[in-house]
Each structure stands twice: as C-alpha cells, then as structure tokens.
C-alpha cells in the first residue's frame, strides 16, 4: 500500500515539510514519484524507517550521523557506536550546562557580582624568590617587596610577581610574603627560594583603593562558598598598572 505525502505525514507523526527535507538530504526518499503529477508516494514499510530516523534523532544524532548509520551494511553495530558517541556528547553537554548554572547561581548570589567579575585559571608550577615577614600594617609589605626586587636581578625574573598573604588582619596578625618568579634555579643570601605548585586559582580584579579590594575579597569568598571550594594555599595579590589582581588557590572542599 502507498500513501501520498500528506497522509504519510499524519501516519508517521512528522510534518510534510520534514518529509520534503528528508527527501532533499537523501535520508528518506519516497517509494515512488508519479512522473506526470510529481506527487510523492510512500510505502507502509517506510513507516518503520521513519520511526527509526525519529528515534535516532531523538537520541541526539545529527542528520549526517543518521544517514551514515542507516546506509551501512553493519547497521546494528554502527548504530550502537553512534548512540554511544551521542551519549558521551550529551553527558559532556550536561556537565557544561550544570557548570554554567553554577556560575549563574554564583553571579546571582554573590554580592557586587556585576562589579567584580570572577574567573578561574591555571597557575603553573614555578620557582620563586621569597621574603616572608610579619608586619604591623599592610603597607609595610611594600618595603619588603622593594627589597626583594633589589636582590633579584631583572634578567632572572619571570612574569609572576606578587605578595602572598599567609595571615591577614582577621587572624590577629599580618604575615605576608613578596614573591618573584625565577627564570632559572638560583640562590640568594638575602632571600629564600621556594617552589609554588601548579594550582587552579579563582581570580578577581579590583582598583588599588581599599574599598575596591575589599569588595573583590568578599566576592571571591562568597564564590568559594557557592561553589563549595576551600583555599589550597596562600591568597596572592599581584600589582598591575592601576589595578590589583587577587588570586585564591582553590580545591574542592573535603567531605566527611
């Protein structure tokens, strides 16, 4: 038995437009075309074919993948491989969607999120020259940073240069550590040489004034709470021209 395209569309559950498209891309050709009227006719057996196409499309396969799957002699094996590939891609997409939703939650829940954009980046392992000291005020660390710069020749410096804060005012004691990346292994009588491990850092930027920096610190702390992260090392401030980059090394919070 054969059906004209409108009737076949109703029986198969797809639109006439879709059937014409499937014909155009050579996915499902009509069983025959009347040479005089150019009417398309479909067979009963093609209802099973259209059901297979719809199932594969619903599984996430593209038109090209469906066409390749249905035209191969090894129909069952290729179909399984295509479905497994589609499942992997969908899981990846779901993970990306969940990650995006978390970012949206963080932006909605974090105070001043529109003023303090936050991002994550990888900080590679490096060797640094360091001077760690207890100070009475935050400003006192600047003098130690200048002393470290004096001790490390410019030719030996890498790009990374900042101050790690091991203890802050909220801890009841200030302890900072200016660091400068070393391009090569070195030793200095005036400074220590330390190794910073590779880590993920959640980063925010602020102006150099205290109020802006406090908003950035607050936003980073709130982001860590929303994403259930904890510090994996000392907080770091990097002075840029007219700007401050604040880095929190992070890891997933331990579960008990």
C-alpha positions as CSV (number, residue, x, y, z in Angstrom):
1,X,0.0,0.0,0.0
2,X,1.2,3.5,-0.7
3,X,0.4,6.9,0.8
4,X,0.6,10.4,-0.5
5,X,2.9,12.7,1.4
6,X,0.1,14.4,3.5
7,X,-1.3,11.1,4.6
8,X,2.1,9.6,5.3
9,X,3.0,12.7,7.4
10,X,-0.1,12.1,9.5
11,X,0.6,8.4,10.0
12,X,4.3,8.9,10.7
13,X,3.9,11.9,13.1
14,X,6.2,14.2,11.1
15,X,5.4,17.2,9.1
16,X,5.2,17.4,5.3
17,X,8.0,20.0,5.4
18,X,10.2,17.5,7.3
19,X,9.5,14.7,4.8
20,X,10.4,17.0,2.0
21,X,13.6,17.9,3.8
22,X,14.5,14.2,4.4
23,X,14.0,13.7,0.6
24,X,16.2,16.7,-0.2
25,X,19.1,15.4,2.0
26,X,18.6,11.8,0.7
27,X,17.7,10.5,4.2
28,X,14.3,9.2,3.2
29,X,13.3,9.1,-0.4
30,X,9.7,8.5,-1.5
31,X,9.0,4.9,-2.6
32,X,8.0,6.4,-5.9
33,X,7.2,9.7,-7.6
34,X,4.4,9.9,-10.2
35,X,6.2,11.0,-13.4
36,X,3.2,13.1,-14.5
37,X,1.9,14.8,-11.3
38,X,5.2,14.7,-9.4
39,X,3.3,13.5,-6.4
40,X,5.4,11.7,-3.8
41,X,4.2,8.3,-2.5
42,X,5.5,6.4,0.5
43,X,5.1,2.7,1.4
44,X,3.9,1.0,4.6
45,X,7.5,-0.3,5.2
46,X,8.7,3.3,5.3
47,X,6.7,3.9,8.5
48,X,9.3,1.7,10.2
49,X,12.1,3.6,8.6
50,X,10.7,7.0,9.7
51,X,10.3,5.6,13.2
52,X,14.0,4.6,13.2
53,X,15.0,8.1,12.0
54,X,13.0,9.8,14.7
55,X,14.4,7.5,17.4
56,X,18.0,8.3,16.3
57,X,17.3,12.0,16.0
58,X,15.7,12.0,19.5
59,X,18.9,10.3,20.7
60,X,21.0,13.3,19.7
61,X,22.4,12.1,16.3
62,X,22.8,14.6,13.6
63,X,21.2,14.2,10.1
64,X,24.6,13.1,8.7
65,X,25.1,10.6,11.5
66,X,21.6,9.1,11.0
67,X,22.2,8.9,7.2
68,X,25.6,7.2,7.7
69,X,24.1,4.8,10.3
70,X,21.2,3.7,8.2
71,X,23.2,3.3,5.0
72,X,25.9,1.0,6.3
73,X,25.6,-2.8,6.0
74,X,26.7,-3.2,9.6
75,X,23.5,-1.4,10.7
76,X,23.3,-2.7,14.3
77,X,27.0,-2.3,15.3
78,X,27.3,1.2,13.7
79,X,24.0,2.3,15.3
80,X,25.3,1.2,18.7
81,X,28.6,3.0,18.2
82,X,26.7,6.2,17.0
83,X,24.4,6.0,20.1
84,X,27.3,5.6,22.5
85,X,29.1,8.6,20.9
86,X,25.9,10.6,21.2
87,X,25.5,9.6,24.8
88,X,29.1,10.7,25.5
89,X,28.4,14.1,23.8
90,X,25.2,14.6,25.8
91,X,26.9,13.8,29.1
92,X,29.5,16.4,28.2
93,X,26.9,18.9,27.3
94,X,25.0,18.2,30.6
95,X,28.2,18.8,32.5
96,X,28.8,22.1,30.7
97,X,25.2,23.1,31.4
98,X,25.5,22.3,35.1
99,X,28.7,24.3,35.3
100,X,27.0,27.2,33.6
101,X,24.1,27.0,36.1
102,X,26.6,27.1,39.0
103,X,28.2,30.2,37.5
104,X,24.8,31.8,37.2
105,X,24.0,30.9,40.8
106,X,27.3,32.4,41.9
107,X,26.6,35.6,40.0
108,X,23.1,35.9,41.4
109,X,24.2,35.1,45.0
110,X,27.5,36.9,45.2
111,X,27.3,40.5,46.4
112,X,28.6,43.0,43.9
113,X,29.0,40.3,41.3
114,X,28.4,42.7,38.5
115,X,31.2,44.9,39.7
116,X,33.6,42.0,40.5
117,X,33.8,39.5,37.6
118,X,35.4,36.3,38.7
119,X,37.2,33.7,36.7
120,X,39.2,30.5,37.2
121,X,42.6,29.9,35.6
122,X,45.5,27.6,35.9
123,X,48.7,28.8,37.6
124,X,51.7,26.7,36.6
125,X,54.3,25.4,39.0
126,X,57.2,27.8,39.4
127,X,60.3,28.5,41.5
128,X,60.2,31.9,43.3
129,X,62.4,34.1,45.3
130,X,60.6,35.0,48.5
131,X,60.8,37.1,51.7
132,X,58.3,36.2,54.3
133,X,57.7,38.6,57.2
134,X,55.3,39.7,59.9
135,X,54.1,43.3,59.6
136,X,52.0,45.6,61.6
137,X,50.2,47.2,58.7
138,X,49.5,46.1,55.1
139,X,51.5,49.0,53.7
140,X,54.7,47.7,55.4
141,X,54.9,44.8,52.9
142,X,55.7,47.3,50.1
143,X,59.1,48.0,51.6
144,X,59.9,44.2,51.8
145,X,58.7,43.8,48.2
146,X,61.0,46.6,47.0
147,X,63.9,44.9,48.9
148,X,63.2,41.6,47.2
149,X,63.2,43.4,43.8
150,X,66.6,44.9,44.6
151,X,68.0,41.4,45.4
152,X,66.8,39.6,42.3
153,X,68.4,40.8,39.0
154,X,65.8,41.7,36.4
155,X,67.4,39.2,34.0
156,X,66.5,36.4,36.4
157,X,62.8,37.4,36.9
158,X,59.9,35.7,35.3
159,X,56.4,37.2,34.7
160,X,54.9,36.3,38.0
161,X,55.4,38.8,40.9
162,X,53.2,39.5,43.8
163,X,52.5,39.2,47.5
164,X,51.2,36.0,49.2
165,X,49.3,36.6,52.4
166,X,49.6,33.7,54.9
167,X,47.8,35.5,57.7
168,X,45.5,38.6,57.5
169,X,44.3,41.1,59.9
170,X,41.2,39.0,60.7
171,X,43.7,36.3,62.0
172,X,45.0,38.8,64.5
173,X,48.4,39.0,62.8
174,X,49.6,40.1,59.4
175,X,52.1,37.8,57.6
176,X,53.0,38.5,54.0
177,X,55.5,37.1,51.6
178,X,56.6,39.0,48.5
179,X,57.5,36.6,45.7
180,X,59.2,36.9,42.3
181,X,59.2,34.1,39.7
182,X,62.8,32.9,38.9
183,X,63.6,32.0,35.3
184,X,66.3,29.7,36.5
185,X,67.3,27.9,39.6
186,X,69.1,30.2,41.9
187,X,70.1,31.0,45.4
188,X,70.4,34.3,47.3
189,X,71.7,35.1,50.7
190,X,69.1,37.8,51.1
191,X,66.0,35.8,50.0
192,X,64.6,32.3,50.2
193,X,63.9,30.1,47.2
194,X,60.6,28.3,47.2
195,X,58.6,26.1,44.8
196,X,54.9,27.0,44.2
197,X,52.9,24.0,43.0
198,X,50.7,24.1,40.0
199,X,47.1,25.0,41.0
200,X,43.8,26.4,40.0
201,X,43.2,29.9,41.1
202,X,39.9,31.8,41.3
203,X,40.7,35.4,40.3
204,X,39.2,38.8,40.6
205,X,40.4,42.3,39.7
206,X,40.0,45.5,41.6
207,X,41.1,49.1,41.7
208,X,44.0,49.8,44.0
209,X,41.9,51.5,46.7
210,X,41.0,49.6,49.8
211,X,37.2,49.6,49.3
212,X,37.5,48.0,45.8
213,X,39.9,45.4,47.1
214,X,37.6,44.5,50.0
215,X,34.7,44.0,47.5
216,X,36.9,41.7,45.5
217,X,37.9,39.7,48.5
218,X,34.3,39.5,49.6
219,X,33.2,38.3,46.2
220,X,35.9,35.7,46.0
221,X,35.0,34.3,49.4
222,X,31.3,34.2,48.5
223,X,32.1,32.5,45.2
224,X,34.0,29.8,47.1
225,X,31.0,29.2,49.4
226,X,28.6,28.9,46.5
227,X,30.9,26.5,44.6
228,X,31.9,24.6,47.8
229,X,35.6,25.3,47.5
230,X,38.3,25.9,50.0
231,X,41.7,27.5,50.0
232,X,44.6,25.4,48.7
233,X,47.3,27.9,49.6
234,X,48.0,31.5,50.4
235,X,46.0,34.3,48.9
236,X,48.0,36.3,46.4
237,X,47.9,39.9,45.3
238,X,49.6,40.9,42.0
239,X,50.1,44.6,41.4
240,X,49.2,45.6,37.8
241,X,49.3,49.2,36.3
242,X,46.4,50.9,38.1
243,X,44.9,47.6,39.1
244,X,45.2,44.7,41.5
245,X,44.8,41.0,40.6
246,X,43.7,38.9,43.6
247,X,44.2,35.1,43.4
248,X,42.7,32.4,45.7
249,X,44.2,29.0,45.1
250,X,41.3,26.6,45.4
251,X,40.3,22.9,45.7
252,X,37.0,21.1,46.3
253,X,36.0,21.1,49.9
254,X,36.7,17.9,51.8
255,X,33.6,15.8,52.6
256,X,33.2,13.8,55.7
